[in-house]
Amino acid sequence: MTSDEARKMEVQGSSPHALDIMADVDGTDPAKAPEKLGLSGTVIVATAIMPYKFTFGKGEWEISPRRGNSALNSSFSHLTSGTAWKTVIVGWPGEVAASVGNRNVEKEHQAAGGQASAAPIQSVTASSYQQHSAELEQDVVISKQDRTNLEEKLSNYGDGLGSRIVPVWVAGDKDGDVKTGDVTLKDQNRWVDYAQREIWPTFHYLLREPTDGRKERTWWSDYIKFNQAFADKIVEVYKPGDIIWVHDYQLLLVPSMLRQKLSSAFISFFLHSPFPSSEFFRCMTKRKELLAGILGSNQIGFQSYAYAKHFISSCTRVLGFESSGNGVDAYGAHVAVDVFPIGIDAAKVDKDSHNNNIDEKMQAIRELAAGKKIIVGRDRLDSVRGVVQKLRAFEMFLEIYPEWRDKVILIQVTSPSVSEGPKVEHQVSELVAHINGTYGSIHFSPVQHFPQYLSQDEYYALLRVADLGLITSVRDGMNTTSLEYVVCQKENHGPVILSEFTGTAGSLCDAFQVNPWDYRGVAEAINTCLSLSPAKKEELHSKLYQHVTTNNVQNWTNRFLKGLLTNLASHDQSQATPQLDRQLVLDQYNRATRRLFMFDYDGTLTPIVKDPHAAIPTDKIIRTIKKLASDPQNNVWIVSGRDQAFLEQWMGDIAELGFSAEHGSFVRRPRSSEWVNLTEKFDMTWQKDVVDIFQYYTERTQGSFIERKRCALTWHYRRADPDYGAFQARECQSHLENTVMQKYDVEVMTGKANLEVRPTFVNKGEIAKKLVAEYPDDAKPDFVLCLGDDTTDEDMFRALRRSTLPAEHVFAVTIGASTKMTLASWHLQEPADVVDTVGLLIGTVPESEEASATAESGEGKAEEGAQE
């Protein structure tokens, strides 16, 4: 066991085998989870859009499968039929279509999307899709009984996606009451406008043109209402012990909304899209709200390590939260962040891709290709899907490898884009015409472009018949087409070229990975793949096939739930510091006659801010501390790393207050104006060496600065880049330990975004021991409240632990997350809670109000900054 691990055991009181009970945890069986979690055996899954489409008319509902999200739907099915969990799916019905007379608009729309036909690929244009979409936008009036009927019909639908399926209805303020009356569904897509027009583009590194912000404010208001409707519905169906699993960027606010109403619920979130770098994410005007929304979760999952790293970095840079490689400490709790690459239902894809109709279509495609090599691509017409890059790379391939001309055909299928269709479609059409005009003839076109939806049989026929799969997304989440292609190629062993910017790239290591912006590199990869020997193709495919069939969506579902249960159980053990029992504190305070208070300053009485000089106490803090100190039975001290000048300037007028400055180097006793230097006989020549080292790192770390105190020196990097500042601090600390500490009796203390060098005998623990020792042996303090927020305050907590004071008389309280490593016995979430607790003791905060504040303690404000 390392020294760090040993210290953690000392601090937390855990045994080295504390997590052994998790060895038998199985994501498929809630009965194998620790009993202390009290699981109900139900998973509530929240998905922005249900796996079905709905048509309504004359009081009757028609239900049909919805295109897309096949992997997620397979996960739902696995939860219901392949595990011991009960499943409740909570989802928005999407745009409900109206039955017009005897016409079913939805069925017409589906027919337009390309159903099975004799042709290899039925020709349907994007414009036909748009015409039918317009018909789907008609207003639909639905009564409460109609909504009840739909839920009952869904419960009997019988396709095994969920034990229970609960629709979430959302309507405008003037469109009816979704709880009790008729509802008019109109302009239904407005509820996801913010998600589609703001979040999705930003998460895919697309910046929109500047506007006056009016539309965005409306979209944001609708987004909040949409998320609140989901939270309210989940609370309605929730039972204690249920696990809540929220999916994707349309519902980023739901976790925090749930946390406010269900403080002890088990909430998880998975993002299916990419998460951008913090530099790009910071461009969003609602960046703080979105991050705070996700951080209501116990566990957050991402497709790749890069996305998880970006999210953690954003939480540090935007909200100022402390973080590590495996999570974020936010609002008094540790939020686990992990990577769970999603898979597909490989067995279902294998089964669905083999039937007689598909065989016929494969033969028709071969006849279309006339013996030529077939490269396939299927993408949506969004700029991030890389269709333009694909075509340019294919053009370069034909240019630099003339031997392949008239021997290769690219079949590119594109489905319409939600927002970028006309612009990108125009580019694609021009490129297709240019390539065909340059390298084709009257009898042959090297690019066959089909702007349409494909039926399932057409899609699988295309994947099976291909000699090469080509995916050139410039930014993508988890591209399931690549996974489905691998399964469909189990006979043909066709290789796949995959953009390194897709979420799948990290999983499919044996695919040919390319930079889609490097057209020549992609062209060379195409040539390499088409020239592979059958043996080499089979070797590469066998590795890909093994990965895809092993890491399927069932495995993903199990791993995500196992990860959640592991995190819940590990943080539920003795590692968590309980929230301060304020009633217990009040009772002991009222019984006591000799009370000792020790307050840290930064991060305890006042929030941490980027500029140390801006951390001034509010009038409320001054009034509260002054009234507390005015009681003759109270001995109140500020034990801080601040210097004398700062403490005197802002709190020196409180005569009854005692001060310890610079971590115990200087002391000013109550009702005295004289400061006593406890280090005046100590050799201070070490400071010159430290200043030289600090100056070296200050010059190389933009935003850092040196704070000179009389007995200590502090190097702050709170204004620097968080990652680079932390790196430089580690280098600086190592430098100090190998030089100054070898020559002088000093120590290096790490604080919140700072390093401090001070004499070894100077620390807050020594002051705490002195204050307790000043009481006679037969009249020791019968109430001690000690509060601090960082590592320097642990010395006080340690001194109190080693004292002979009865444990029930001592309240050592750390400020911050309940999961951080500490010697304190209790925790409070933020400085405002400290002031409210003292207010309770002195009678300025009523007990009823304090109880209400305690119940809402999960709601905190993100502070911009980081350290004392």
Buried (B, 14 or more C-beta within 10 A) or exposed (E): EEEEEEEBBEBBEBEEEBBEBBEEBBBBBBEBBBEEBEBBBBBBBBBBBBBBBBBBBEEEBBBBEBBEBBBBBBBBBBBBEBBEBBBBBBBBBBBBBBBEEEEBBBBBBBEBBBBBBEEBBBEBBBEBBEEBBEBBBBEBBBEBEBBEBBEEBBEEEEBBBBBBBBBBBBBBEEBBEBEEEBBEBBEBEBBBBBBBBBBBBBBBBBEEEEEEEEEBEEBBEBBBBBBBBBBBBBBEBBEEBBBBBBBBBBBBBBBBBBBBEBEEBBBBBBBBBBBBBBEBBEEBEBBBBBBBBBBBBBBBBBBBEBBBBBBBBBBBBBBBBBBEEEBBBBBBBBBBBBBBBBBBBBEBBBEBBBEEBBBBBBEBBBEBBEEBBBBBBBBBBBBBBBBBBBBBBBBBBBBEBEEBBBEBBBBBBBBBBEBBBEEBBEBBEEBBBBBBEEBBEEEEBBBBBBBBBBBBBBBBBBBBBBBBBBBBBBBBBBBBBBBBBBBBBBEBBBBBBBBEBBBBBBBBEBBBBBBBBBBEBBBBBBBEBBEBEEEEBEEBBEBBBEBBBEBBBBBBBBBBBBBBBBBBBBBEBEBBBEBBEBEEBBEBBEEBEBBBBBBBBBBBBBBBBBEBEEBEBEEEBBBBBBBBBBEEEBBBBBBBBBBBEBBBEBBBEBEBBBBBBBBBBBBBBBEEEEBEBBBEEBEEEBBEBBBEBBEEBBEEBEBBBBBEBBBBBBBBBBBBBBEBBBBBBEBBBEBBEEBBBEEBEBBBBBBBBBBBBBBEBBBBBBBBBBBBEEBEEEEBBBBBBBBBBBBBBBBBBBBBBEBEBEEEBBBBBBBBBBBBBBBBBBBBBBBBBBBBBBBBBBEBBEEEEBEEBBEEBBBBEBBEBBBB
